[in-house]
């Protein structure tokens, strides 16, 4: 009996798989080269496409497991609604059905703090404080996936909502910020946003706590973050300094900037390929508005608290010298 980790060829999933290497982990993903790298590290890795119902042959290759950690999904501020539905909602439903058939007793679903986002300052968000409308298709489909997991109490569901994951192997948060900073001045508003930011080691620790907690803990949604709202200009400046990127700021008024970006989004959404605009409204909102989460529930339910400060997390992230603006 072991643990199945989906999305193990991605950033968080690979870290979770490595942490469970000695506990009978089976890693799945759709990237053959990344699966080979996991095998070289002593992890049993099998290809698995969750976009269709999971065949019995695939279940046989996975073998029996008592726990599933579902990290796979499409994470992007822009894209086609159908792609998000397939990767986030359909895939989760297929996996949940398999979990029920296999008698899985713990299903840990990695969701996102993007489900909270509004174009407004929000402090100390608790797990029930969701907006009436979601900011983008990514957030709305992740919420749909949450509900699909929570609807099956027999699989021991727990939902984790991490915020701003970064660390060694990060291909999204800090690289995206550095890529923008390397190409053009970064917008800076009179009122700058701040957000929780979470080192991957803290997220992995929360996942392990969720796996190991007793069966009486089930059906919970839990915020996970570094516990301190860090101003976004500080995050960007620190990442650029550590990676050698020449950071340039451009002060702009938020209202006109948001209106211009919404026009770009409207144009892009009407083009046949729906190309991602240079800046999205969501990205501007993150730079402008504060959003911090209350993580007291995770401490109470899982006995988990963050251990990695932002300063220590940056040191770990850039320690091997691989995370550079040109190596993304």
C-alpha positions in Angstrom: 0.0 0.0 0.0 1.4 3.4 -0.9 0.8 7.0 -1.9 -0.1 8.2 -5.4 1.1 11.7 -6.3 -0.3 13.3 -9.4 1.4 16.1 -11.2 4.7 14.8 -9.9 6.4 16.1 -13.0 5.5 19.7 -11.9 7.1 21.9 -9.3 5.1 21.1 -6.1 4.3 17.5 -7.1 8.0 16.6 -7.6 8.8 18.0 -4.1 6.0 16.0 -2.6 7.1 12.8 -4.4 10.7 13.2 -3.2 9.5 13.7 0.4 7.5 10.4 0.1 10.2 8.4 -1.6 10.7 6.0 1.2 6.9 5.5 1.7 6.0 3.6 -1.4 5.2 6.6 -3.5 4.0 6.2 -7.1 4.5 9.4 -9.1 2.4 10.2 -12.2 2.5 12.8 -14.8 2.4 13.4 -18.6 6.1 14.5 -19.1 8.2 11.4 -20.1 11.5 13.2 -19.5 10.5 14.4 -16.1 9.3 10.9 -15.2 12.6 9.5 -16.2 14.4 12.0 -13.9 12.2 10.8 -11.0 13.0 7.2 -11.7 16.7 8.1 -11.6 16.0 9.3 -8.0 14.6 6.0 -7.0 10.9 6.8 -7.4 8.4 4.6 -9.2 6.9 6.7 -11.9 4.2 5.9 -14.4 2.6 8.0 -17.1 -1.0 8.9 -16.5 -3.3 11.2 -18.5 -6.2 12.3 -16.2 -8.2 14.1 -18.9 -10.1 10.8 -19.7 -11.5 8.2 -17.3 -8.7 6.2 -15.9 -8.5 2.8 -17.6 -8.1 -0.5 -15.6 -4.7 -1.0 -17.2 -3.5 2.3 -15.7 -4.9 1.4 -12.3 -3.0 -1.9 -12.4 0.2 -0.1 -13.2 -0.4 2.3 -10.3 -1.1 -0.6 -7.9 -2.9 -0.4 -4.6 -2.7 2.8 -2.6 -4.2 4.2 0.5 -3.5 7.9 -0.2 -3.7 10.2 -3.2 -2.1 13.6 -3.3 -3.6 15.4 -6.3 -1.2 18.2 -7.4 -1.9 18.0 -11.2 -3.8 20.8 -12.9 -3.7 23.7 -15.3 -2.4 26.8 -13.5 -2.4 30.0 -15.5 -3.9 33.4 -15.4 -5.0 33.1 -19.0 -6.3 30.4 -21.3 -9.2 28.6 -22.9 -12.1 27.8 -20.5 -12.4 24.3 -22.0 -8.8 23.5 -21.2 -9.2 24.5 -17.6 -12.4 22.4 -17.4 -10.6 19.4 -18.7 -7.4 19.7 -16.7 -8.9 20.8 -13.4 -12.5 19.6 -13.2 -12.7 16.5 -15.4 -9.3 15.2 -14.3 -10.3 15.6 -10.6 -13.6 13.8 -11.1 -11.8 10.9 -12.9 -9.3 10.6 -10.1 -12.0 10.8 -7.4 -13.9 8.0 -9.1 -10.8 5.9 -9.1 -10.0 6.7 -5.5 -13.5 5.5 -4.4 -13.2 2.3 -6.4 -9.8 1.6 -4.9 -10.8 2.2 -1.4 -8.5 5.2 -0.9 -8.8 6.5 2.7 -7.1 9.9 2.3 -7.4 12.2 -0.7 -5.4 15.5 -0.4 -6.3 18.0 -3.1 -4.0 20.9 -3.8 -6.2 23.9 -4.7 -5.2 27.6 -4.8 -5.7 30.8 -2.9 -6.7 32.4 -6.2 -10.2 31.4 -5.3 -10.3 34.3 -2.8 -9.1 37.1 -5.2 -11.2 40.2 -5.6 -10.1 43.7 -6.8 -10.0 44.9 -3.2 -7.8 44.7 -0.1 -8.5 41.6 1.9 -6.8 40.8 5.2 -6.8 37.5 7.2 -9.0 35.6 4.8 -10.7 32.5 6.3 -11.6 29.4 4.3 -15.3 30.3 3.9 -14.7 33.8 2.6 -15.1 33.2 -1.1 -16.2 36.0 -3.6 -19.5 35.9 -5.5 -17.6 35.7 -8.8 -14.1 34.3 -9.4 -11.4 36.3 -11.0 -10.6 33.9 -13.9 -11.3 30.4 -15.2 -8.4 29.0 -13.2 -9.9 30.0 -9.9 -13.4 29.0 -10.8 -12.5 25.5 -12.1 -10.3 24.9 -9.0 -13.3 25.6 -6.9 -15.4 23.2 -8.9 -12.7 20.6 -8.4 -12.7 21.3 -4.6 -16.4 20.6 -4.5 -16.0 17.4 -6.5 -13.5 16.1 -3.9 -15.4 17.2 -0.8 -18.5 15.5 -2.2 -16.9 12.1 -1.6 -16.5 11.7 2.2 -15.5 8.0 1.8 -12.1 9.0 0.4 -11.2 11.2 3.4 -10.9 14.5 1.5 -8.8 17.4 2.6 -8.3 20.5 0.5 -5.2 22.6 0.9 -5.1 26.2 -0.5 -1.5 27.3 -0.7 -0.5 30.9 -1.6 2.4 32.0 -3.7 4.5 28.8 -3.8 8.2 29.4 -4.6 11.5 27.5 -4.1 14.1 25.5 -6.0 12.5 24.3 -9.2 9.9 27.0 -9.3 8.8 27.7 -12.9 6.0 30.1 -12.2 6.0 32.7 -9.5 9.6 34.1 -9.2 10.6 33.2 -12.8 7.5 35.0 -14.1 8.3 38.1 -12.0 11.9 38.1 -13.2 10.9 37.5 -16.8 8.7 40.6 -16.7 11.3 42.6 -14.9 14.0 41.6 -17.5 11.9 42.8 -20.4 10.2 46.0 -19.3 9.8 48.3 -16.4 7.5 46.8 -13.7 4.3 48.8 -12.9 4.3 50.3 -9.5 1.2 51.9 -8.0 0.8 54.5 -5.3 -0.7 51.8 -3.1 1.3 48.5 -3.5 -0.2 45.1 -2.8 1.1 42.6 -0.3 0.5 38.9 -0.3 1.3 35.7 1.6 4.2 33.9 -0.1 5.0 30.3 0.8 8.2 28.3 0.5 7.7 24.9 -1.1 9.1 23.1 1.9 6.3 24.5 4.1 3.7 23.4 1.6 5.2 19.9 1.5 5.2 19.8 5.3 1.5 20.7 5.3 0.8 17.9 2.7 2.6 15.4 4.9 0.7 16.5 8.0 -2.6 16.1 6.0 -1.6 12.6 5.0 -0.6 11.5 8.5 -3.5 13.1 10.5 -6.2 10.8 11.9 -9.2 9.6 9.9 -11.5 11.7 12.0 -10.1 14.8 10.2 -11.9 14.9 6.9 -13.8 17.2 4.7 -11.8 20.3 5.7 -10.4 23.1 3.6 -7.2 24.6 4.9 -5.2 27.7 4.1 -1.4 27.3 3.9 1.0 30.1 3.6 4.1 31.7 5.0 2.0 33.5 7.5 3.2 37.0 6.8 2.0 39.3 4.1 5.1 40.5 2.1 4.8 43.6 0.0 5.1 42.7 -3.7 7.7 45.3 -4.5 9.9 43.7 -1.8 9.4 40.2 -3.4 10.2 41.5 -6.8 13.2 43.5 -5.7 14.7 40.6 -3.7 14.2 38.1 -6.5 15.8 40.4 -9.1 18.7 41.2 -6.8 19.3 37.5 -6.1 19.2 36.6 -9.8 21.1 39.6 -11.2 18.1 41.1 -13.1 18.3 44.9 -13.5 15.0 46.0 -12.0 13.2 49.1 -13.3 10.0 50.5 -11.9 7.4 52.6 -13.7 4.9 54.5 -11.6 1.5 54.3 -13.2 -2.1 55.1 -12.0 -3.9 51.9 -11.3 -7.3 52.8 -12.8 -6.2 53.7 -16.3 -3.7 50.8 -16.3 -6.5 48.3 -15.4 -8.8 49.7 -18.1 -6.1 49.4 -20.8 -5.3 45.8 -19.7 -9.0 44.9 -19.9 -9.1 46.2 -23.5 -6.0 44.0 -24.3 -7.8 41.0 -22.7 -10.9 41.6 -24.7 -9.0 41.8 -28.0 -6.9 38.7 -27.2 -10.0 36.7 -26.2 -11.5 37.3 -29.7 -8.5 36.1 -31.6 -8.5 32.5 -32.8 -5.5 31.4 -30.7 -6.5 33.5 -27.6 -2.8 34.6 -27.0 -2.0 35.7 -23.5 -1.8 39.5 -23.2 1.6 40.9 -21.9 -0.2 41.7 -18.6 -3.5 40.4 -17.3 -6.0 42.2 -15.0 -5.3 39.6 -12.4 -1.6 40.3 -12.4 -2.2 44.0 -12.0 -4.6 43.3 -9.2 -2.0 41.2 -7.4 0.4 44.1 -7.6 -2.1 46.6 -6.3 -4.2 44.9 -3.6 -3.4 43.2 -0.3 -4.4 39.7 0.2 -3.4 37.7 3.2 -4.9 34.5 4.7 -5.7 33.3 8.1 -3.8 30.0 8.7 -5.0 29.3 12.2 -7.2 26.4 11.0 -4.3 24.5 9.6 -2.4 24.9 12.9 -5.5 23.7 14.8 -6.5 20.8 12.5 -3.1 19.6 11.3 -0.7 20.9 13.9 1.1 22.6 11.1 2.8 26.1 11.1 5.2 27.6 8.6 8.9 27.3 9.4 10.6 29.0 6.5 10.8 32.8 6.5 10.9 34.8 3.2 14.6 35.6 3.7 15.5 32.0 4.4 13.3 30.8 1.5 15.1 33.1 -0.9 18.4 31.8 0.3 17.3 28.2 -0.4 15.7 29.1 -3.7 18.8 30.7 -5.2 21.4 28.6 -3.4 22.4 26.4 -6.4 22.5 29.3 -8.8 20.1 27.7 -11.3 17.2 30.1 -11.0 18.2 32.9 -13.3 16.3 35.2 -15.6 17.7 33.3 -18.6 17.1 29.8 -17.2 13.3 29.6 -16.8 
